[in-house]
Amino acid sequence: MTYQEWAEEYMESARILKERIDKLKKQSGNTPISELRELNFRINTMYMMYLDCTKTAELLMKRRGVAY
């Protein structure tokens, strides 16, 4: 596997996480207050994973010699 292929896998994971985050944010408008804290925790956790994926992809592309 090349650095570029590896970076693309991380970017695909980031895209999937972003889609899920967006869905959860839309859902938060209909969520009871009693469950909102847990939902926000899930969103924040996924967002941290999203940031990790994008940063890792960026570093892999730089390692290859090309930046996103």
ZIFENVEN-V528323 format. One record per pair of residues at least 6 apart in sequence whose C-alpha atoms are under 8 Angstrom apart, sorted by the first residue. I is the first residue (numbers start at 1). J is the second residue. Records with the same first field share a line. If there is no record, write none. Layout:
I: J + J
This chain:
3: 60 + 61 + 63 + 64
4: 60 + 61 + 64
6: 57 + 60
7: 56 + 57 + 58 + 60 + 61
8: 57
10: 53 + 54 + 56 + 57
11: 53 + 54 + 57
13: 50 + 53
14: 49 + 50 + 51 + 53 + 54
15: 50
17: 46 + 47 + 49 + 50
18: 47 + 50
21: 43 + 46 + 47
24: 39 + 43
25: 43
28: 36 + 39
58: 67 + 68
59: 67
61: 67 + 68
